[in-house]
């Protein structure tokens, strides 16, 4: 039976995304939006529990997670920069008042 692939089935590491049910692994270089290598594990094969995760579905969600990771990194840096600028402004105002 074809099983749905959802983001919660993945483990996202620094340079690798793994689909836990199939052990399909996607490696990438930090800051890039393409995969460096793919090990399909058992994607596209029926598992012992009868589930079958299609390769194209696993790839699609892994690619979404890779793209979202870049977005999260950008948001994290933007937030950090905003906090630093606010601290500079705040302490600049209070020390000169």
PDB file as gemmi writes it, atoms N, CA and C in Angstrom:
CRYST1    1.000    1.000    1.000  90.00  90.00  90.00 P 1                      
ATOM      1  N   UNK A   1       0.841  -1.180   0.000  1.00  0.00           N  
ATOM      2  CA  UNK A   1       0.000   0.000   0.000  1.00  0.00           C  
ATOM      3  C   UNK A   1       0.890   1.248   0.000  1.00  0.00           C  
ATOM      4  N   UNK A   2       0.601   2.184  -0.889  1.00  0.00           N  
ATOM      5  CA  UNK A   2       1.360   3.433  -0.959  1.00  0.00           C  
ATOM      6  C   UNK A   2       1.028   4.268   0.283  1.00  0.00           C  
ATOM      7  N   UNK A   3       2.075   4.685   0.959  1.00  0.00           N  
ATOM      8  CA  UNK A   3       1.916   5.441   2.201  1.00  0.00           C  
ATOM      9  C   UNK A   3       2.219   6.916   1.960  1.00  0.00           C  
ATOM     10  N   UNK A   4       1.524   7.802   2.658  1.00  0.00           N  
ATOM     11  CA  UNK A   4       1.817   9.231   2.517  1.00  0.00           C  
ATOM     12  C   UNK A   4       3.161   9.578   3.161  1.00  0.00           C  
ATOM     13  N   UNK A   5       3.867  10.508   2.556  1.00  0.00           N  
ATOM     14  CA  UNK A   5       5.142  10.989   3.093  1.00  0.00           C  
ATOM     15  C   UNK A   5       4.894  12.363   3.693  1.00  0.00           C  
ATOM     16  N   UNK A   6       5.264  12.524   4.963  1.00  0.00           N  
ATOM     17  CA  UNK A   6       5.047  13.793   5.663  1.00  0.00           C  
ATOM     18  C   UNK A   6       6.348  14.241   6.333  1.00  0.00           C  
ATOM     19  N   UNK A   7       6.514  15.544   6.550  1.00  0.00           N  
ATOM     20  CA  UNK A   7       7.761  16.065   7.119  1.00  0.00           C  
ATOM     21  C   UNK A   7       8.152  15.454   8.460  1.00  0.00           C  
ATOM     22  N   UNK A   8       7.191  15.082   9.279  1.00  0.00           N  
ATOM     23  CA  UNK A   8       7.520  14.531  10.601  1.00  0.00           C  
ATOM     24  C   UNK A   8       8.226  13.177  10.519  1.00  0.00           C  
ATOM     25  N   UNK A   9       8.248  12.554   9.352  1.00  0.00           N  
ATOM     26  CA  UNK A   9       8.933  11.271   9.178  1.00  0.00           C  
ATOM     27  C   UNK A   9      10.430  11.449   8.927  1.00  0.00           C  
ATOM     28  N   UNK A  10      10.899  12.692   8.857  1.00  0.00           N  
ATOM     29  CA  UNK A  10      12.285  12.970   8.518  1.00  0.00           C  
ATOM     30  C   UNK A  10      13.073  13.455   9.728  1.00  0.00           C  
ATOM     31  N   UNK A  11      14.353  13.149   9.691  1.00  0.00           N  
ATOM     32  CA  UNK A  11      15.299  13.710  10.645  1.00  0.00           C  
ATOM     33  C   UNK A  11      16.215  14.625   9.842  1.00  0.00           C  
ATOM     34  N   UNK A  12      16.278  15.883  10.248  1.00  0.00           N  
ATOM     35  CA  UNK A  12      17.079  16.864   9.513  1.00  0.00           C  
ATOM     36  C   UNK A  12      18.331  17.168  10.320  1.00  0.00           C  
ATOM     37  N   UNK A  13      19.487  16.870   9.721  1.00  0.00           N  
ATOM     38  CA  UNK A  13      20.767  17.143  10.360  1.00  0.00           C  
ATOM     39  C   UNK A  13      21.475  18.302   9.689  1.00  0.00           C  
ATOM     40  N   UNK A  14      22.712  18.516  10.103  1.00  0.00           N  
ATOM     41  CA  UNK A  14      23.483  19.643   9.579  1.00  0.00           C  
ATOM     42  C   UNK A  14      23.694  19.540   8.068  1.00  0.00           C  
ATOM     43  N   UNK A  15      24.033  18.342   7.595  1.00  0.00           N  
ATOM     44  CA  UNK A  15      24.292  18.164   6.168  1.00  0.00           C  
ATOM     45  C   UNK A  15      23.586  16.937   5.595  1.00  0.00           C  
ATOM     46  N   UNK A  16      22.548  16.463   6.303  1.00  0.00           N  
ATOM     47  CA  UNK A  16      21.863  15.264   5.832  1.00  0.00           C  
ATOM     48  C   UNK A  16      20.413  15.268   6.304  1.00  0.00           C  
ATOM     49  N   UNK A  17      19.538  14.822   5.427  1.00  0.00           N  
ATOM     50  CA  UNK A  17      18.121  14.638   5.737  1.00  0.00           C  
ATOM     51  C   UNK A  17      17.823  13.154   5.543  1.00  0.00           C  
ATOM     52  N   UNK A  18      17.218  12.517   6.551  1.00  0.00           N  
ATOM     53  CA  UNK A  18      16.937  11.089   6.484  1.00  0.00           C  
ATOM     54  C   UNK A  18      15.438  10.846   6.656  1.00  0.00           C  
ATOM     55  N   UNK A  19      14.871  10.072   5.738  1.00  0.00           N  
ATOM     56  CA  UNK A  19      13.481   9.621   5.872  1.00  0.00           C  
ATOM     57  C   UNK A  19      13.526   8.385   6.754  1.00  0.00           C  
ATOM     58  N   UNK A  20      13.064   8.518   7.991  1.00  0.00           N  
ATOM     59  CA  UNK A  20      13.225   7.459   8.984  1.00  0.00           C  
ATOM     60  C   UNK A  20      12.592   6.122   8.593  1.00  0.00           C  
ATOM     61  N   UNK A  21      11.377   6.085   8.042  1.00  0.00           N  
ATOM     62  CA  UNK A  21      10.798   4.769   7.717  1.00  0.00           C  
ATOM     63  C   UNK A  21      11.593   3.967   6.690  1.00  0.00           C  
ATOM     64  N   UNK A  22      12.193   4.634   5.701  1.00  0.00           N  
ATOM     65  CA  UNK A  22      12.884   3.925   4.622  1.00  0.00           C  
ATOM     66  C   UNK A  22      14.403   4.000   4.733  1.00  0.00           C  
ATOM     67  N   UNK A  23      14.892   4.863   5.605  1.00  0.00           N  
ATOM     68  CA  UNK A  23      16.330   5.133   5.736  1.00  0.00           C  
ATOM     69  C   UNK A  23      16.905   5.801   4.487  1.00  0.00           C  
ATOM     70  N   UNK A  24      16.060   6.365   3.642  1.00  0.00           N  
ATOM     71  CA  UNK A  24      16.547   7.135   2.498  1.00  0.00           C  
ATOM     72  C   UNK A  24      17.285   8.363   3.038  1.00  0.00           C  
ATOM     73  N   UNK A  25      18.483   8.618   2.529  1.00  0.00           N  
ATOM     74  CA  UNK A  25      19.312   9.705   3.045  1.00  0.00           C  
ATOM     75  C   UNK A  25      19.713  10.646   1.912  1.00  0.00           C  
ATOM     76  N   UNK A  26      19.600  11.933   2.193  1.00  0.00           N  
ATOM     77  CA  UNK A  26      19.903  12.983   1.232  1.00  0.00           C  
ATOM     78  C   UNK A  26      20.976  13.872   1.844  1.00  0.00           C  
ATOM     79  N   UNK A  27      22.153  13.914   1.244  1.00  0.00           N  
ATOM     80  CA  UNK A  27      23.206  14.774   1.783  1.00  0.00           C  
ATOM     81  C   UNK A  27      23.300  16.047   0.943  1.00  0.00           C  
ATOM     82  N   UNK A  28      23.730  17.107   1.597  1.00  0.00           N  
ATOM     83  CA  UNK A  28      23.812  18.411   0.931  1.00  0.00           C  
ATOM     84  C   UNK A  28      24.899  19.240   1.588  1.00  0.00           C  
ATOM     85  N   UNK A  29      25.345  20.245   0.883  1.00  0.00           N  
ATOM     86  CA  UNK A  29      26.283  21.215   1.430  1.00  0.00           C  
ATOM     87  C   UNK A  29      25.482  22.363   2.030  1.00  0.00           C  
ATOM     88  N   UNK A  30      25.907  22.804   3.200  1.00  0.00           N  
ATOM     89  CA  UNK A  30      25.222  23.898   3.881  1.00  0.00           C  
ATOM     90  C   UNK A  30      25.130  25.116   2.967  1.00  0.00           C  
ATOM     91  N   UNK A  31      23.955  25.699   2.907  1.00  0.00           N  
ATOM     92  CA  UNK A  31      23.742  26.881   2.089  1.00  0.00           C  
ATOM     93  C   UNK A  31      23.304  26.586   0.670  1.00  0.00           C  
ATOM     94  N   UNK A  32      23.327  25.325   0.267  1.00  0.00           N  
ATOM     95  CA  UNK A  32      22.900  24.954  -1.079  1.00  0.00           C  
ATOM     96  C   UNK A  32      21.482  24.398  -1.048  1.00  0.00           C  
ATOM     97  N   UNK A  33      20.805  24.485  -2.156  1.00  0.00           N  
ATOM     98  CA  UNK A  33      19.419  24.020  -2.222  1.00  0.00           C  
ATOM     99  C   UNK A  33      19.260  22.783  -3.094  1.00  0.00           C  
ATOM    100  N   UNK A  34      20.392  22.129  -3.388  1.00  0.00           N  
ATOM    101  CA  UNK A  34      20.337  20.878  -4.142  1.00  0.00           C  
ATOM    102  C   UNK A  34      21.057  19.801  -3.336  1.00  0.00           C  
ATOM    103  N   UNK A  35      20.682  18.560  -3.587  1.00  0.00           N  
ATOM    104  CA  UNK A  35      21.317  17.458  -2.879  1.00  0.00           C  
ATOM    105  C   UNK A  35      22.622  17.067  -3.550  1.00  0.00           C  
ATOM    106  N   UNK A  36      23.600  16.766  -2.733  1.00  0.00           N  
ATOM    107  CA  UNK A  36      24.900  16.315  -3.219  1.00  0.00           C  
ATOM    108  C   UNK A  36      24.835  14.824  -3.563  1.00  0.00           C  
ATOM    109  N   UNK A  37      24.135  14.059  -2.738  1.00  0.00           N  
ATOM    110  CA  UNK A  37      23.984  12.634  -3.018  1.00  0.00           C  
ATOM    111  C   UNK A  37      22.688  12.118  -2.407  1.00  0.00           C  
ATOM    112  N   UNK A  38      22.214  11.015  -2.959  1.00  0.00           N  
ATOM    113  CA  UNK A  38      20.982  10.377  -2.486  1.00  0.00           C  
ATOM    114  C   UNK A  38      21.245   8.889  -2.329  1.00  0.00           C  
ATOM    115  N   UNK A  39      20.893   8.353  -1.163  1.00  0.00           N  
ATOM    116  CA  UNK A  39      20.885   6.910  -0.929  1.00  0.00           C  
ATOM    117  C   UNK A  39      19.426   6.565  -0.669  1.00  0.00           C  
ATOM    118  N   UNK A  40      18.804   5.832  -1.557  1.00  0.00           N  
ATOM    119  CA  UNK A  40      17.364   5.618  -1.490  1.00  0.00           C  
ATOM    120  C   UNK A  40      16.930   4.693  -0.363  1.00  0.00           C  
ATOM    121  N   UNK A  41      17.835   3.997   0.274  1.00  0.00           N  
ATOM    122  CA  UNK A  41      17.422   3.086   1.335  1.00  0.00           C  
ATOM    123  C   UNK A  41      16.385   2.104   0.802  1.00  0.00           C  
ATOM    124  N   UNK A  42      15.216   2.066   1.454  1.00  0.00           N  
ATOM    125  CA  UNK A  42      14.150   1.165   1.007  1.00  0.00           C  
ATOM    126  C   UNK A  42      12.993   1.922   0.371  1.00  0.00           C  
ATOM    127  N   UNK A  43      13.207   3.179   0.004  1.00  0.00           N  
ATOM    128  CA  UNK A  43      12.155   3.945  -0.671  1.00  0.00           C  
ATOM    129  C   UNK A  43      11.806   3.261  -1.984  1.00  0.00           C  
ATOM    130  N   UNK A  44      10.529   3.161  -2.274  1.00  0.00           N  
ATOM    131  CA  UNK A  44      10.080   2.517  -3.495  1.00  0.00           C  
ATOM    132  C   UNK A  44       9.889   1.017  -3.358  1.00  0.00           C  
ATOM    133  N   UNK A  45      10.189   0.482  -2.173  1.00  0.00           N  
ATOM    134  CA  UNK A  45      10.016  -0.946  -1.900  1.00  0.00           C  
ATOM    135  C   UNK A  45       8.977  -1.137  -0.807  1.00  0.00           C  
ATOM    136  N   UNK A  46       8.229  -2.223  -0.847  1.00  0.00           N  
ATOM    137  CA  UNK A  46       7.321  -2.502   0.265  1.00  0.00           C  
ATOM    138  C   UNK A  46       8.131  -2.815   1.529  1.00  0.00           C  
ATOM    139  N   UNK A  47       7.761  -2.186   2.637  1.00  0.00           N  
ATOM    140  CA  UNK A  47       8.424  -2.463   3.911  1.00  0.00           C  
ATOM    141  C   UNK A  47       7.736  -3.644   4.594  1.00  0.00           C  
ATOM    142  N   UNK A  48       8.333  -4.136   5.672  1.00  0.00           N  
ATOM    143  CA  UNK A  48       7.771  -5.303   6.366  1.00  0.00           C  
ATOM    144  C   UNK A  48       6.378  -5.030   6.925  1.00  0.00           C  
ATOM    145  N   UNK A  49       6.049  -3.759   7.182  1.00  0.00           N  
ATOM    146  CA  UNK A  49       4.719  -3.410   7.696  1.00  0.00           C  
ATOM    147  C   UNK A  49       3.697  -3.202   6.575  1.00  0.00           C  
ATOM    148  N   UNK A  50       4.121  -3.427   5.328  1.00  0.00           N  
ATOM    149  CA  UNK A  50       3.226  -3.287   4.183  1.00  0.00           C  
ATOM    150  C   UNK A  50       3.211  -1.900   3.566  1.00  0.00           C  
ATOM    151  N   UNK A  51       3.820  -0.926   4.244  1.00  0.00           N  
ATOM    152  CA  UNK A  51       3.868   0.442   3.718  1.00  0.00           C  
ATOM    153  C   UNK A  51       4.855   0.502   2.556  1.00  0.00           C  
ATOM    154  N   UNK A  52       4.533   1.333   1.582  1.00  0.00           N  
ATOM    155  CA  UNK A  52       5.423   1.555   0.438  1.00  0.00           C  
ATOM    156  C   UNK A  52       5.481   3.059   0.194  1.00  0.00           C  
ATOM    157  N   UNK A  53       6.645   3.643   0.467  1.00  0.00           N  
ATOM    158  CA  UNK A  53       6.826   5.082   0.272  1.00  0.00           C  
ATOM    159  C   UNK A  53       7.455   5.303  -1.092  1.00  0.00           C  
ATOM    160  N   UNK A  54       6.754   6.013  -1.963  1.00  0.00           N  
ATOM    161  CA  UNK A  54       7.237   6.255  -3.323  1.00  0.00           C  
ATOM    162  C   UNK A  54       8.455   7.174  -3.301  1.00  0.00           C  
ATOM    163  N   UNK A  55       9.423   6.858  -4.159  1.00  0.00           N  
ATOM    164  CA  UNK A  55      10.656   7.652  -4.218  1.00  0.00           C  
ATOM    165  C   UNK A  55      10.377   9.116  -4.526  1.00  0.00           C  
ATOM    166  N   UNK A  56       9.484   9.373  -5.477  1.00  0.00           N  
ATOM    167  CA  UNK A  56       9.240  10.773  -5.845  1.00  0.00           C  
ATOM    168  C   UNK A  56       8.587  11.548  -4.696  1.00  0.00           C  
ATOM    169  N   UNK A  57       7.758  10.874  -3.879  1.00  0.00           N  
ATOM    170  CA  UNK A  57       7.158  11.539  -2.719  1.00  0.00           C  
ATOM    171  C   UNK A  57       8.213  11.826  -1.648  1.00  0.00           C  
ATOM    172  N   UNK A  58       9.097  10.861  -1.416  1.00  0.00           N  
ATOM    173  CA  UNK A  58      10.164  11.044  -0.431  1.00  0.00           C  
ATOM    174  C   UNK A  58      11.076  12.191  -0.874  1.00  0.00           C  
ATOM    175  N   UNK A  59      11.440  12.214  -2.150  1.00  0.00           N  
ATOM    176  CA  UNK A  59      12.299  13.284  -2.683  1.00  0.00           C  
ATOM    177  C   UNK A  59      11.620  14.650  -2.568  1.00  0.00           C  
ATOM    178  N   UNK A  60      10.342  14.719  -2.902  1.00  0.00           N  
ATOM    179  CA  UNK A  60       9.614  15.991  -2.863  1.00  0.00           C  
ATOM    180  C   UNK A  60       9.618  16.586  -1.459  1.00  0.00           C  
ATOM    181  N   UNK A  61       9.323  15.774  -0.444  1.00  0.00           N  
ATOM    182  CA  UNK A  61       9.265  16.301   0.924  1.00  0.00           C  
ATOM    183  C   UNK A  61      10.679  16.622   1.420  1.00  0.00           C  
ATOM    184  N   UNK A  62      11.661  15.805   1.073  1.00  0.00           N  
ATOM    185  CA  UNK A  62      13.041  16.109   1.460  1.00  0.00           C  
ATOM    186  C   UNK A  62      13.484  17.442   0.852  1.00  0.00           C  
ATOM    187  N   UNK A  63      13.117  17.673  -0.401  1.00  0.00           N  
ATOM    188  CA  UNK A  63      13.466  18.938  -1.058  1.00  0.00           C  
ATOM    189  C   UNK A  63      12.770  20.118  -0.370  1.00  0.00           C  
ATOM    190  N   UNK A  64      11.523  19.932   0.042  1.00  0.00           N  
ATOM    191  CA  UNK A  64      10.804  20.980   0.769  1.00  0.00           C  
ATOM    192  C   UNK A  64      11.505  21.285   2.095  1.00  0.00           C  
ATOM    193  N   UNK A  65      11.948  20.241   2.776  1.00  0.00           N  
ATOM    194  CA  UNK A  65      12.646  20.442   4.050  1.00  0.00           C  
ATOM    195  C   UNK A  65      13.977  21.150   3.846  1.00  0.00           C  
ATOM    196  N   UNK A  66      14.684  20.800   2.780  1.00  0.00           N  
ATOM    197  CA  UNK A  66      15.947  21.478   2.486  1.00  0.00           C  
ATOM    198  C   UNK A  66      15.705  22.959   2.222  1.00  0.00           C  
ATOM    199  N   UNK A  67      14.697  23.263   1.421  1.00  0.00           N  
ATOM    200  CA  UNK A  67      14.375  24.667   1.126  1.00  0.00           C  
ATOM    201  C   UNK A  67      13.934  25.398   2.390  1.00  0.00           C  
ATOM    202  N   UNK A  68      13.128  24.750   3.214  1.00  0.00           N  
ATOM    203  CA  UNK A  68      12.646  25.373   4.452  1.00  0.00           C  
ATOM    204  C   UNK A  68      13.794  25.604   5.422  1.00  0.00           C  
ATOM    205  N   UNK A  69      14.786  24.714   5.405  1.00  0.00           N  
ATOM    206  CA  UNK A  69      15.949  24.893   6.275  1.00  0.00           C  
ATOM    207  C   UNK A  69      16.675  26.168   5.957  1.00  0.00           C  
ATOM    208  N   UNK A  70      16.799  26.479   4.689  1.00  0.00           N  
ATOM    209  CA  UNK A  70      17.429  27.730   4.288  1.00  0.00           C  
ATOM    210  C   UNK A  70      16.621  28.921   4.759  1.00  0.00           C  
ATOM    211  N   UNK A  71      15.297  28.811   4.647  1.00  0.00           N  
ATOM    212  CA  UNK A  71      14.429  29.889   5.120  1.00  0.00           C  
ATOM    213  C   UNK A  71      14.574  30.089   6.619  1.00  0.00           C  
ATOM    214  N   UNK A  72      14.661  28.980   7.378  1.00  0.00           N  
ATOM    215  CA  UNK A  72      14.805  29.079   8.837  1.00  0.00           C  
ATOM    216  C   UNK A  72      16.122  29.735   9.202  1.00  0.00           C  
ATOM    217  N   UNK A  73      17.190  29.380   8.470  1.00  0.00           N  
ATOM    218  CA  UNK A  73      18.496  29.979   8.772  1.00  0.00           C  
ATOM    219  C   UNK A  73      18.459  31.484   8.515  1.00  0.00           C  
ATOM    220  N   UNK A  74      17.833  31.885   7.422  1.00  0.00           N  
ATOM    221  CA  UNK A  74      17.732  33.313   7.114  1.00  0.00           C  
ATOM    222  C   UNK A  74      16.925  34.026   8.190  1.00  0.00           C  
ATOM    223  N   UNK A  75      15.789  33.430   8.593  1.00  0.00           N  
ATOM    224  CA  UNK A  75      14.974  34.044   9.647  1.00  0.00           C  
ATOM    225  C   UNK A  75      15.733  34.125  10.960  1.00  0.00           C  
ATOM    226  N   UNK A  76      16.509  33.094  11.294  1.00  0.00           N  
ATOM    227  CA  UNK A  76      17.279  33.102  12.541  1.00  0.00           C  
ATOM    228  C   UNK A  76      18.306  34.228  12.532  1.00  0.00           C  
ATOM    229  N   UNK A  77      19.025  34.394  11.416  1.00  0.00           N  
ATOM    230  CA  UNK A  77      20.008  35.471  11.327  1.00  0.00           C  
ATOM    231  C   UNK A  77      19.327  36.832  11.348  1.00  0.00           C  
ATOM    232  N   UNK A  78      18.190  36.951  10.697  1.00  0.00           N  
ATOM    233  CA  UNK A  78      17.458  38.219  10.699  1.00  0.00           C  
ATOM    234  C   UNK A  78      17.008  38.578  12.101  1.00  0.00           C  
ATOM    235  N   UNK A  79      16.513  37.598  12.830  1.00  0.00           N  
ATOM    236  CA  UNK A  79      16.071  37.829  14.205  1.00  0.00           C  
ATOM    237  C   UNK A  79      17.252  38.218  15.083  1.00  0.00           C  
ATOM    238  N   UNK A  80      18.358  37.498  14.955  1.00  0.00           N  
ATOM    239  CA  UNK A  80      19.547  37.809  15.755  1.00  0.00           C  
ATOM    240  C   UNK A  80      20.040  39.219  15.460  1.00  0.00           C  
ATOM    241  N   UNK A  81      20.059  39.596  14.198  1.00  0.00           N  
ATOM    242  CA  UNK A  81      20.500  40.936  13.824  1.00  0.00           C  
ATOM    243  C   UNK A  81      19.565  41.994  14.401  1.00  0.00           C  
ATOM    244  N   UNK A  82      18.267  41.739  14.349  1.00  0.00           N  
ATOM    245  CA  UNK A  82      17.305  42.692  14.900  1.00  0.00           C  
ATOM    246  C   UNK A  82      17.517  42.870  16.400  1.00  0.00           C  
ATOM    247  N   UNK A  83      17.769  41.798  17.110  1.00  0.00           N  
ATOM    248  CA  UNK A  83      17.999  41.878  18.557  1.00  0.00           C  
ATOM    249  C   UNK A  83      19.281  42.656  18.843  1.00  0.00           C  
ATOM    250  N   UNK A  84      20.320  42.386  18.107  1.00  0.00           N  
ATOM    251  CA  UNK A  84      21.585  43.101  18.311  1.00  0.00           C  
ATOM    252  C   UNK A  84      21.412  44.592  18.052  1.00  0.00           C  
ATOM    253  N   UNK A  85      20.734  44.936  16.958  1.00  0.00           N  
ATOM    254  CA  UNK A  85      20.505  46.355  16.658  1.00  0.00           C  
ATOM    255  C   UNK A  85      19.651  47.020  17.727  1.00  0.00           C  
ATOM    256  N   UNK A  86      18.645  46.315  18.237  1.00  0.00           N  
ATOM    257  CA  UNK A  86      17.811  46.878  19.300  1.00  0.00           C  
ATOM    258  C   UNK A  86      18.644  47.115  20.554  1.00  0.00           C  
ATOM    259  N   UNK A  87      19.510  46.146  20.908  1.00  0.00           N  
ATOM    260  CA  UNK A  87      20.364  46.308  22.096  1.00  0.00           C  
ATOM    261  C   UNK A  87      21.307  47.500  21.940  1.00  0.00           C  
ATOM    262  N   UNK A  88      21.874  47.637  20.749  1.00  0.00           N  
ATOM    263  CA  UNK A  88      22.753  48.787  20.501  1.00  0.00           C  
ATOM    264  C   UNK A  88      21.965  50.080  20.650  1.00  0.00           C  
ATOM    265  N   UNK A  89      20.771  50.120  20.067  1.00  0.00           N  
ATOM    266  CA  UNK A  89      19.934  51.316  20.173  1.00  0.00           C  
ATOM    267  C   UNK A  89      19.556  51.581  21.621  1.00  0.00           C  
ATOM    268  N   UNK A  90      19.091  50.543  22.337  1.00  0.00           N  
ATOM    269  CA  UNK A  90      18.613  50.700  23.707  1.00  0.00           C  
ATOM    270  C   UNK A  90      19.726  51.187  24.623  1.00  0.00           C  
ATOM    271  N   UNK A  91      20.868  50.505  24.581  1.00  0.00           N  
ATOM    272  CA  UNK A  91      21.945  50.908  25.465  1.00  0.00           C  
ATOM    273  C   UNK A  91      22.601  52.200  25.022  1.00  0.00           C  
ATOM    274  N   UNK A  92      22.528  52.520  23.755  1.00  0.00           N  
ATOM    275  CA  UNK A  92      23.019  53.798  23.283  1.00  0.00           C  
ATOM    276  C   UNK A  92      22.166  54.936  23.803  1.00  0.00           C  
ATOM    277  N   UNK A  93      20.833  54.712  23.847  1.00  0.00           N  
ATOM    278  CA  UNK A  93      19.893  55.725  24.359  1.00  0.00           C  
ATOM    279  C   UNK A  93      20.057  55.891  25.860  1.00  0.00           C  
ATOM    280  N   UNK A  94      20.144  54.786  26.586  1.00  0.00           N  
ATOM    281  CA  UNK A  94      20.163  54.863  28.056  1.00  0.00           C  
ATOM    282  C   UNK A  94      21.491  55.370  28.588  1.00  0.00           C  
ATOM    283  N   UNK A  95      22.591  55.148  27.885  1.00  0.00           N  
ATOM    284  CA  UNK A  95      23.874  55.637  28.386  1.00  0.00           C  
ATOM    285  C   UNK A  95      24.086  57.108  28.078  1.00  0.00           C  
ATOM    286  N   UNK A  96      23.338  57.634  27.123  1.00  0.00           N  
ATOM    287  CA  UNK A  96      23.500  59.045  26.757  1.00  0.00           C  
ATOM    288  C   UNK A  96      22.391  59.935  27.331  1.00  0.00           C  
ATOM    289  N   UNK A  97      21.462  59.344  28.025  1.00  0.00           N  
ATOM    290  CA  UNK A  97      20.336  60.128  28.539  1.00  0.00           C  
ATOM    291  C   UNK A  97      20.625  60.723  29.882  1.00  0.00           C  
TER     292      UNK A  97                                                      
END                                                                             
